[in-house]
Amino acid sequence: MPHPAFTFVAPPGAALTGPLGGRLSGWSIPIKDGTDVAGWPTTHGNPARAYTAQATDPFAQMLIDAGARVAAKTLTSELGATCYAERPGVAVLESPAFPGRTPGGSSAGAAVVVADGTVRAAHGTDAGGSIRVPAAACGVVGLKLASRDLSAHGFFTRNVADLFTLTGWTPPARRRLRIGVLTRGVFADPDVAEGRGADVEKLAAALGRAHEVVEISPYAESRETYEHFSTTITRSFKDVDPLDSGYIAWLKDQAHRLRPEQIAAAKAHTRALPALLAAQWGVDAVLSPTIAFDPPPLGYFPALRPEASFHAQTEWSPWCSVFNMLRTPAIALAGVHLGSLTLSGPELLGLAAQAELLRA
């Protein structure tokens, strides 16, 4: 029987495999089922949305061209809209690290198949934490790459070294960085579980032997950024068919309520955000928890009304989405998060590799 996290498995002989001797030769990397692979079904997390893709997404094609074997697609929340993936008609997965609890989302299946050892690495996408939240919920590593838009591609692995291979990056020379430590939420202010804050503080003390580590607080405009993030996310659902989903219907309704001045303000705030954070935080990277508390039990989020669910998801992970607004790379080392303000992708991975050693 196929793994329940796979929404499609290629028939024998139909897997896509790149050239022998490529950087990723020997790697089997499933693709998230919101990303097209030519000739394969894409369901976006709801079988009623299924269509056969006519072309392969450029990021997936890049992996194949580097030698990877692509033989399956992984379960996602519907249209990538939530940080959990539970709906009628699809498998409901649980976290291998927290049985009976959500594995997070939207890249739920990708996190699960890496966490339980089915594959060495998996592809995911992330518009507000959709890689990093499930990485934390399943106890693995999740990298969101830099991007031009809110949504970004990335990977799940069980260690940072594999991410250097996946990206093709060379570990950079080490240099002294200024790292901000932030244990209070940014987009919300939940009670952070004691152990999760302690993990961050312990790592901060260890990193302080090689870097300048300073405590930072949520910036003055953080809730304004949350409003603009919400505008940007909901706007993307303006033209979708909600089908049978109350949550998607709510997002579409919110999108149609947006005024042109709200959309313009969100764009202006996004452009201004890097300079604003440089002035108030003045750090190269931010170290925080990835999630504020352990994953909720299965059924918790879908039992809430859509608006309450939207805010409850933010309470669970009030740090990740800032780095989608910034378009910068960010990584979850399970429950500990590093987000870049000034670091390139290779530099962030270099810092993450240091952090991984210090946490071992």
C-alpha positions in Angstrom: 0.0 0.0 0.0 1.3 3.5 -0.8 2.2 5.8 2.1 -1.0 7.8 3.1 1.1 11.0 2.8 1.5 10.3 -1.0 -1.4 11.6 -3.1 0.1 10.2 -6.3 2.7 7.5 -6.9 4.0 7.0 -10.4 3.4 3.6 -11.9 6.4 1.3 -12.4 8.8 2.8 -15.0 7.0 6.2 -15.0 9.1 7.9 -12.4 11.0 11.0 -13.6 14.7 10.7 -13.3 17.4 13.1 -14.2 20.9 12.4 -15.6 23.2 9.9 -13.9 26.0 11.7 -12.2 24.1 14.8 -11.4 24.3 16.5 -8.0 21.1 14.8 -6.9 21.6 11.4 -8.6 20.4 8.8 -6.2 18.0 11.1 -4.4 14.3 10.4 -4.4 12.4 13.7 -3.8 8.6 13.8 -3.8 6.9 17.0 -4.9 4.2 18.8 -2.9 0.8 18.3 -4.5 0.3 22.0 -5.2 3.2 22.0 -7.7 2.8 20.7 -11.2 4.6 17.7 -12.7 3.7 17.2 -16.4 1.3 14.3 -17.0 0.6 13.9 -13.3 -2.5 14.9 -11.4 -2.4 18.1 -9.2 -5.1 18.2 -6.6 -4.1 21.2 -4.4 -5.3 19.2 -1.4 -8.8 18.4 -2.6 -9.5 15.6 -5.1 -12.4 17.7 -6.6 -9.8 20.2 -7.8 -7.7 17.6 -9.7 -6.4 18.3 -13.2 -3.6 16.8 -15.2 -0.6 19.1 -15.4 0.5 20.1 -18.9 4.0 21.3 -17.9 6.4 20.7 -15.0 7.0 23.6 -12.6 10.5 25.1 -13.1 11.6 24.3 -9.6 10.6 20.7 -9.8 12.3 20.5 -13.2 15.5 21.9 -11.7 15.6 19.0 -9.3 15.1 16.5 -12.1 17.8 18.1 -14.2 20.1 17.8 -11.2 19.6 14.1 -11.2 16.8 13.6 -8.7 14.2 10.9 -9.0 10.7 12.2 -8.7 8.2 9.4 -8.2 5.4 10.8 -6.0 3.5 13.8 -4.8 2.8 14.6 -1.2 -0.4 15.7 0.6 -1.0 19.4 1.2 -3.8 21.4 2.9 -6.4 22.7 0.4 -4.8 25.4 -1.8 -2.0 25.7 0.8 -4.4 27.8 2.9 -3.8 26.4 6.4 -1.1 25.2 8.7 -2.9 21.9 9.1 -4.3 19.5 6.5 -7.5 17.9 7.5 -10.5 17.7 5.2 -13.0 15.0 4.0 -11.8 12.9 1.1 -8.1 13.0 1.9 -5.9 11.1 4.4 -5.6 12.7 7.8 -2.0 12.4 8.9 -0.5 12.6 12.4 2.9 13.8 13.4 5.5 11.1 13.8 7.0 13.2 16.7 3.7 13.9 18.4 1.3 11.0 17.8 -2.4 12.0 17.6 -1.5 15.6 16.9 -1.4 17.6 13.7 1.8 17.4 11.6 1.2 21.0 10.6 0.8 22.3 7.0 0.4 23.2 4.4 3.3 20.9 3.4 2.0 18.2 5.8 2.8 15.1 3.7 6.3 16.2 2.9 7.2 16.7 6.6 5.7 13.3 7.6 7.6 11.2 4.9 10.9 12.8 6.0 10.2 12.5 9.7 9.3 8.8 9.5 12.3 8.0 7.2 10.3 7.1 4.1 12.5 9.6 2.1 15.7 11.5 2.8 14.3 14.8 1.5 11.0 16.3 0.2 10.0 19.4 -1.6 7.6 21.9 -0.1 6.3 25.4 -0.5 5.9 28.1 2.1 3.8 31.3 2.0 3.5 31.9 5.7 5.3 29.0 7.4 4.0 26.1 5.4 7.4 24.4 5.4 8.8 25.5 8.7 5.6 24.9 10.8 5.3 21.2 9.8 9.1 20.8 10.2 8.7 21.9 13.8 5.5 19.8 14.3 7.3 16.7 13.0 10.8 17.3 14.4 12.7 17.8 11.2 14.6 20.5 9.3 12.6 22.8 7.0 14.2 25.5 4.7 12.2 28.2 3.0 14.3 29.7 0.2 14.4 33.4 -0.7 11.7 34.5 -3.2 10.3 37.4 -5.2 6.8 36.7 -3.8 5.2 35.7 -0.5 5.3 32.0 -1.5 8.7 30.2 -1.8 9.9 26.8 -2.6 12.1 24.8 -0.2 12.9 21.4 1.4 12.5 19.1 4.3 15.5 17.1 5.5 16.8 15.5 8.7 20.0 17.6 8.8 21.5 20.8 7.4 24.3 19.0 5.4 21.7 17.5 3.1 20.4 21.0 2.4 23.8 22.1 1.0 23.6 19.2 -1.4 20.0 19.9 -2.4 20.7 23.6 -3.1 24.1 23.1 -4.6 25.5 25.7 -2.3 29.0 25.7 -0.8 29.4 26.3 2.9 30.7 29.9 3.2 33.5 31.1 5.4 32.4 31.8 8.9 32.2 35.4 10.0 30.9 37.1 13.2 27.2 37.9 12.9 24.8 39.9 15.0 21.9 37.7 16.0 18.7 38.9 17.6 17.0 36.6 20.1 13.2 36.9 20.1 11.0 34.7 22.3 7.9 36.9 22.2 5.6 36.5 19.3 5.5 39.0 16.5 2.1 38.7 14.7 0.5 37.5 18.0 1.6 37.3 21.6 0.8 33.8 22.8 2.0 32.2 26.0 5.1 30.4 24.7 5.7 27.0 26.3 8.5 27.1 28.8 10.5 24.4 27.1 10.4 26.1 23.7 11.6 29.4 25.0 14.3 27.6 27.0 15.6 25.8 23.8 16.0 29.2 22.1 17.8 30.7 25.1 20.1 27.7 25.4 21.1 27.9 21.7 21.5 31.7 22.0 24.0 31.3 24.8 26.0 28.8 22.8 26.0 30.9 19.6 27.2 33.9 21.8 30.6 32.3 21.9 31.1 33.0 18.2 28.6 35.8 17.4 27.2 38.9 18.9 23.9 37.8 20.4 21.4 40.4 21.6 17.8 40.3 22.9 15.2 42.0 20.7 11.5 42.7 21.2 8.6 42.8 18.7 9.0 45.9 16.5 6.5 48.7 17.0 4.7 48.1 13.7 4.5 44.3 14.0 0.7 44.1 14.3 0.4 46.5 11.3 2.6 44.0 9.4 0.2 41.2 10.4 -2.7 43.2 9.0 -0.9 43.7 5.7 0.2 40.0 5.6 -3.5 39.0 6.1 -4.4 41.3 3.2 -1.8 39.8 1.0 -2.8 36.2 1.8 -6.6 36.7 1.5 -6.3 38.7 -1.7 -4.8 35.6 -3.4 -8.1 33.8 -2.9 -10.2 36.4 -4.7 -10.8 34.3 -7.8 -10.9 30.7 -6.5 -13.9 28.5 -6.5 -14.5 27.6 -2.8 -16.2 24.3 -3.8 -17.3 22.7 -0.5 -14.8 24.3 1.8 -16.1 26.8 4.4 -12.6 28.0 5.1 -11.8 28.7 1.5 -15.2 30.4 1.1 -14.4 32.6 4.1 -11.0 33.6 2.6 -12.7 34.5 -0.7 -15.3 36.6 1.1 -12.5 38.4 2.9 -10.7 39.0 -0.4 -13.8 40.6 -1.9 -14.1 42.9 1.1 -10.6 44.4 0.6 -10.5 48.0 -0.6 -8.0 49.2 -3.1 -6.3 51.4 -0.5 -5.8 48.3 1.7 -4.0 46.5 -1.1 -1.9 49.5 -1.9 -1.0 50.0 1.8 0.1 46.3 2.1 2.4 46.7 -0.9 3.9 49.9 0.5 4.5 48.3 3.9 6.1 45.3 2.4 8.5 47.5 0.4 9.4 49.5 3.6 9.7 46.5 5.9 13.4 45.7 5.4 14.5 49.2 6.3 12.1 49.3 9.2 13.6 46.2 10.7 17.1 47.3 10.0 16.4 50.4 12.0 14.7 48.8 14.9 16.4 45.4 15.2 19.7 46.0 13.4 20.6 42.3 13.2 21.7 39.9 10.5 19.4 37.1 11.6 16.6 36.4 14.2 16.6 33.4 16.4 13.2 32.4 17.8 10.9 29.4 18.4 9.3 28.0 15.3 6.0 27.3 17.1 4.8 28.6 20.5 3.6 25.3 21.8 3.3 21.6 20.9 1.1 20.7 17.9 -2.7 20.7 18.8 -4.6 17.4 18.7 -6.1 16.4 15.3 -9.4 18.0 14.8 -8.6 21.2 16.8 -8.2 23.7 14.0 -11.0 22.5 11.7 -13.5 22.6 14.6 -13.0 26.4 14.9 -14.9 29.0 12.8 -12.8 30.2 9.9 -11.9 33.5 11.4 -11.0 32.0 14.8 -9.0 29.3 13.0 -7.0 31.9 11.1 -6.0 33.7 14.3 -5.4 30.4 16.2 -2.9 29.3 13.5 -1.1 32.7 13.9 -1.0 32.2 17.7 0.6 28.8 17.2 3.3 30.2 14.9 3.6 34.0 15.2 7.2 34.3 13.9 7.5 32.6 10.5 5.4 34.8 8.3 7.6 37.9 8.9 10.2 36.3 6.7 7.7 35.7 3.9 6.9 39.4 4.0 10.7 40.0 3.7 11.2 37.4 1.0 14.3 36.3 2.8 15.5 32.7 3.5 14.5 31.1 6.8 14.9 27.7 8.4 13.4 25.7 11.1 15.7 23.3 13.0 12.6 21.5 14.3 11.4 23.8 17.1 14.1 26.5 16.7 13.8 29.1 13.9 16.5 31.2 12.2 15.3 33.9 9.8 17.5 36.1 7.7 17.5 39.9 7.5 20.8 40.4 5.7 22.2 36.8 5.2 22.2 35.1 1.8 20.9 31.5 1.6 24.4 29.9 2.0 25.2 32.2 4.9 21.9 31.3 6.7 22.6 27.6 6.1 26.1 28.0 7.5 24.7 29.6 10.6 22.1 26.8 10.8 24.9 24.2 10.5 26.7 25.8 13.5 23.4 25.8 15.5 22.8 22.2 14.6 26.2 21.2 16.0 25.6 23.2 19.2 22.2 21.5 19.7 23.5 18.0 19.2 
